[in-house]
Amino acid sequence: MTDLTEIRRAKFEHAVRRDWSEREAVLERLSDGYMHNPIDTAWWGFNAALDSVVVDLPKPYQNHLDGDVFDADDVIEAIQTAGIKTK
C-alpha cells in the first residue's frame, strides 16, 4: 500500500468509528478492503470519490533562490476549481 492509501484508510476508519454504531463498524481488513460488506462498499465509494478529483496545478515559476515556486493564490484557485474546499 502507498502512503496515500494509509492516509485515506486512517481518515475513513476514523469516520466509520465516529458515525456508525459499534455493531456496524466492523473494521476487520481483508486484502485491500474489509470483511464486512457494507464497510467494504463504503470504502470502495470513499476511494472512488477521492480518485475522481484531479487538481490541475498551475505552472511554477522560477525563483533564483528557491527554484520552482508556485503562487499560493493560483494553487488555491486550482484546488477550488476541482471542487475541493480549502481553509
Secondary structure, 3 states (H helix, E strand, C coil): CCHHHHHHHHHHHHHHHHHCCCCCCCCCEECCEECCHHHHHHHHHHHHHHHCCCCCCCCCEEECCCEEECCHHHHHHHHHHCCCCCC
